[in-house]
């Protein structure tokens, strides 16, 4: 039975050895696998752990009470913990223990050098650990969603065949075969898996860790197989003219229904206001979740409106300058902001939709609105539905010029990507035109909200709406 070893256990073991008592082992409950072994020849520290499919045991040296006499308890524990961590990461711990204990490794003339044995799953785990560690440069260059995507793409069904194998033993040909198989099953998944693998192998081959991983091959030039040919709009296929006309935009009544449900009082107040801010601003869910009260202002010329300076952090690409994107909040959008700002002032954090844990100074999880929109009855669109509607119905119903919706949707203020003058010298955010567009958009939303309630009277009955909410998928934030 294991016990938490103490200095007193060490002293007793040494006394037992000097008294010639029979051999026995004391297992340390503090560090699993570490044992104090008492025998006729002396007291020794021993470490037992699993490597691959085998249990291995290593001698760590003579037990002592004081450092200058041998290995004391704390030193043995430190060595054991580091050896176990190396094994967990797929690194064979014997060379490390040889260095600590002074054992001489086989010379180059008498034995072949040991190849690195970092296993595939341990290499993937270490790579993801680095991406998730905020102190590493790799983490600083990847957003949380990107790191989550890497995790899924490096653990596809086809790549799991490499589990248990040294990562250095996996060949380019095997990687290419696995990617081809994934592409046959799901082409886009295979392409994404290859992109993640290229980043993974670049990390493995980095000179700073190549000796540890043993990876020398490059897969930078691997390409996915050609995309399967598909004939769009082939004769004989089912065709819906309304879907063709709308594209990805949801039906108008569905957008109005989201607004009606968010006002019904059945959702948590921050979620209800979050949906209203999402629709009123037609920004992405990441911008909405990350909204900061310190970046939304009221100007004397328009006391009933708010101007949201959306930071460039939320752009799809950060290579388009450092200016904020100005979005007017009018009508119920301004009202939703004001109430969220009141709640933020009470909370003490600046986020309009703060993290549920008050000890964390950060906005709520990025999937908050995604999970709640899945609960809304009669809603099939995503949180992007309002943006599709703004771009599709704006020119048709609201007198927007063709492609003018990008003034609100595009963080480059609607300027062409190759318009050097506009990008670097024009500071006009077109706020007057934006205000006009947003007032029309709010009126359009109010109209379709009223239509949704008129066609489905249950939307005016909170109890009925609450009874039809779908089960919550995961945590609220």
N, C-alpha and C positions, 0 to 999 in steps of 0.2 A: 504493500500500500504506500502511495506517495505521501510525503509530508513536505511542508515548506522548510527547507534546510536552513539552519542557523549556525552561527559560530560555535555554539554549544554542541551541536551535532558533530561538527568537525573535530572539536577537542575530544569528544567521547570516542570517535572513530580512531583517532591517533592513539588514545590510551588502550583501546581494544587491541589494536595491532601490536603495541609494545607488550601487552599481556599475553599475546599469542592466542587470542580467542578465534573461534571458527570464522570462516569467510561469510560475509553477507553484503548485500547491496542496499543503499538508501536512495530511493528515487525522489528527485526534487519536484514538488508540486508547482513551484513557481515557474520553472522552465521545463516543459515536458521533454523527456528524452535524456536529460542530464541526470547522472547518477554518481554517487560516491561509493566506490567499491573497496571493501576492506578484505585483505587477504594476507597470507603468510609472508608474501614478498613485499607488502607495503600497502599504502592507501593511494588510490588513483582516481582521478576524475575521468568519467567516460561519457561519451555522447552517442546516443542511438537515434537514428532517424531514417525515414524511408527515402530511397533514391530510386526512381523508376519503379520497378516491380519488386525491389529487394529492400530488406532492412539492413542497414549498414551501421557498424559501430566504430568509433574512433577514440583512441586514448588521448586525453588532453594533458596528462602530466601528473606529477606527484601532488598530493593534497598537503596544504600547509596552513598554519594559522597566520603567519606573517609573510609579507611579500618576498623578502629576501631568502626565504626558505623553500619556496615552491609556488604553487598556484593556489591562491586564496579563493574563497567562495565567490565573491563578486566578480573576480576575473574570469572564473570558469563560466559563470552565467553570461557575462558579456560575450565571450567567445562562442558559447553555444547559441545565443540569440542571433549573432551575426551569421554563423554557419547555417542556421535554419532559414534565415532570410534569403541567403544566397541560393539555397536549395529550392525555396519557394519560387524564386525568379528563374529557376532552371539552370543555375550555375553549379557545377560540381564543386562541393566545398572542400575537398581534400587538399588542393594546393594552398588554399587560405589557411587551413589548420596546420599544414606542414610548416608554413612560414612562422606561425605563432609558436609552435612547439619546438622549433629548431630542427625538425626532422629534415634530412637531406633528400631532395627529390632526385630521381634517377638522372644521370648525366646524359647529354645528347649522344654520347658515343655508346652508351649502354642501353638506351631505350628511346623509342620514338616519343616526340613531344605529344602531350595530351591535347586532343582537339577540344575546342570549346563545346560544351554540351547544353547550351541554353535551349530549352524546349520551345516549340512553337507557341503554345498557349501562354507560357511564361513571358516570352518576348512580346506578344500582343498586350498582355497585362501591363508590362513595364512601359511600353510605348504609350498606352492610354493613361497610365499613372502620371507620366511626364506631361501629357496634354492637359490633364486636370489639375496639375500642381501650379497654383498662381505664381509661384516663385520662378518658374522656368521660362526661358524665352519662347519655347514652343507654345506654351499656354497663352502668352501675350499676343500671339499672332493668329489665334484661332478663337472663334466665338463658341459659346457653349453648345449651340445647335450643331456646329461643325464637328465638335468633338463627339457628340452623341451619334452623329451620322457615321463617323469613323468606326465607332464601337460596333454598330450594326453591320457595316460593310466588311469589316475584318472577321466577322463571325458568321458568315453565310454557310449554308449547308455544304457547299462544295469545298470551302477552305477548312472545314472541320476535319477533313481527311488527314491533315498534317499534324493534328494534335498528338502529343507524345513523341514526336520526332525532333531531333536537334534542328533548329532553324537553319543552321549552316548546311544541312544535308538536303534541303529542299531545292530542287533545280529550277532553272528558268522554264524548262519544258513542262514541268509539272504545274508551275504557276499558270502558264499559258493554257494548258489543258483545263485547269480548274475554271479559268475565266471563260473559256469557250463554252464549257458546260453550263455555267451560270447564265451566259447570254442566251443560250437556247431555252432556258427555263424562263428567264425574265431579262430581256436585253438591257434595259436601263439599269437594273440592279447590277448586272455584270460590268457595265461601263463604270458605274460608281465604285464597285469593288476594286476595279483595276486602278482607278485614281487614288483610292485610299492605300492600296498596296504599294504604289510608287512612293508615296510619302513615307510609309512604314519602312520600306527597304532603304530609302535614303537615310533614314534615322539609324537603321541597323548597320549601314556601311560607313557611317560617320567615323573618321579616324579616332575620335574620342572613345568609341565603344566597340570598334571592329574587333579588337583582340578578345573582348568579352563575348561577342556574339559569333565571331568566326565567319560572318557573312562577307563575301567578296564579290558575288555576282551582282549585276545591275539589271533591272527590268525597265529602265527608263524608256527604252525603245519599243517595248511591247505595245501592241495595238489590239483593240477588240476586233472580232470578226465583223464583216460588213453587216449593216442593219438589214434585217429581213424586209423585202420589198412588200409594200402594201398599196393597194389601189384605193385611193379615197373616192368616195362617191360612186362606187361601181354600180352599174344598173342592177335592179332587182333587190337592193338593200332597202330596209325600212327607212322612211324619210318623214321628218316632222318639220313643216315650214316654220312654226313658231320658234323651235330650237335653232333652226338655221338663221332666222332673223335676229334672235337674241344673242347667239354665240354662248359665251360662258355666263352672261348676265342672268341672274335668277328672275323669275316673273316679278313684275312690279308689286303685286299683292303680297308676295313673300317678304319683300323688304319692309313693306308697311306692317306686316304681321310681327316682324322682329321688334319694331318700335312699339307696337301695341303691347306686346308681352312684357317688354322691358319697363313699361309704364304701369303695368297691372298691379304691382306691389307683391308679386309672388317670388321674386328673385331677391337675394341679398342686396342691400342698397348699393354697395360699391360695384357689384356686377351689373345691376340695372343701369347705374350711371355710366359704367364703362361701355356698355353697348350703345348708349345714347351718344357718348363722346366719339365712339368708333364710327357710327353712322354720320354724325354731324360733320366730322372732320375728314371723312373718307381716307384716313391714314391706315397703314398696316397695323396689325394687332401688336407687333413689337413696339411701334411708336406709341400706341395707345397705352399699353401696359407700362411702358417706361416713362410716361408723361411726368414732368417735374414742374411743380407749381412755380418754381423760380424762373421758368422760361415762358410763362404766359402772362401777358401784360394787358392793361387797359389804358387807352389813350384818350386825352381830353376831347378830341374831335368825335369820338364814337364811344360814349360812356356805357352803352348797352352791349357792346361787342368786346371780344377778347382777341388778342393776336398771339398765336402760338409760334414761338421760334423753335422749330424742330431741329435738333442738332444734327450735324453731318454724320454722327455716329450711326444713325439709323438708315443711312443710304444703303442700297443694295451693293454699291461699290463706293469705296472711300477715296477714289481717285479723281473726283470731280470738284475739287476745291474744298474750302473750309467754311463757307458761308452757311448760315442757318436757312432752313426752308420756312417761309412765312405762310401760315394758314389762318385765315379769319375764322373765329368761332362765333356764330350768330344764332339767334333764336334759342331753341332748347339746347343747343351745343354749349352756348355761354352759360345757361342755367345749370347744366350738368357739371360744367367745370367749377362754377362757384360753390356748389354743394360739395364736390370732391375736395376743393381747396379748404372748405370749412373742416371737413373730416381730417384732412392732412394736418391742419393747425392743431386740432385736438390731439392727434396721434403724436405730433412732435417730429415727424419725418416729412420731407418735402414731396414724397411720391403721392400722386393722385390715387394710385392703386398700390398700396404698400404691401410688402410681404406679411403674411399672417403672423409670423414670429416677430414680435416687437423688438427683440434683441438684434435683429438683422436689419441693417440700414440699406435696404434694397427694395426694388419694386417686386410685385408678385411674380409668380412663375409665368413664363411666356405663354404657356398653354391654358391660362385661366379662362379666357373667353372662348377658346376652342372647345374646351370641355363643357362649358355651359351652353354653347350654341347647339351642341349635339343633344341636349335635353329638351330644347324648345319644340313643342308639338307643331307639326305642319311645316317645319323648316328643314330643308335639305341642302341649302347652300353652306359654304364655309364663311369664316370671318372676312374673306375677300369679296363676298357678294356685293357689298356696298360700292366697292371700287369698280367692279365690272358694271354695275348699274349706272354709276356716275358717268363712266366713259361711253356707255351704250345709249342710255336714254337722254343724256345731256344734250347731244346734238339734235336728237329727235324731238324732245319735249321742251327743252329749256333754252333754245336758241344759242347753244354753244357752237362756235365755229368748229370745223373739222379738226380733230386732234387738240382742241383747245383745253380739253379736260386735263391735260398734262400740267397745266399751270398749278393745279392743286395736287395731282397725283405724283408728278415727277419732281424729285428733289433738286433737279438742275433748273428749276423755275421755267420749264418748258423750252429752254434753249437747245439748239441742236448740239450734239456732242462735239462736232467739229467747228462750232462757231467760237473761234478764239476770242474775238472782240467781245461777244456776249459773255463768255465764261469769265474773262479776266478784267473787263473794263466797265461792264454794265452793272450798276448796282440797283436798278429799278426793279423792285419785287412785284410790280403790277398789282399793288394792293387794291386799287380802286376796282379793277376788273374782277379780281378774286372775290371782293366783298359782294359785288353784283351777282356773280355766279353762285356763291354760297347761299345768298338770300333766296335765289330761285330754287336751289337744291333743297333747302329746308322746307320751303312751301310745298315742293313736290313730295317730300317725305310725309309731311302732315296730311296731304291729300290721300296718299295711299294708306296711311295709318287709319284714317277715318273710313276708307273703303274696306279695309280688312275687318274692322269692327262691325261695319254695316252688313258684310256678307257672313260673318261668323259672330253671332251675338254672344257666344260663350266667352269671347275675348274680354268682354266687359264684366265677367263674373270671375273674380279672383279664385274662388274655391274650385270652379270648374277648370280653370287653367292649371292650378296647382295639382289637381288630380290627374292631369294628362301629361305632366312633366315626365320625361324619360329618366331612367336611373342614372345617377351621376357616374361618369366614367373616370375613376381615379380621384385624387385629391382635388380640392377646389382651387388650389393655387399651384 
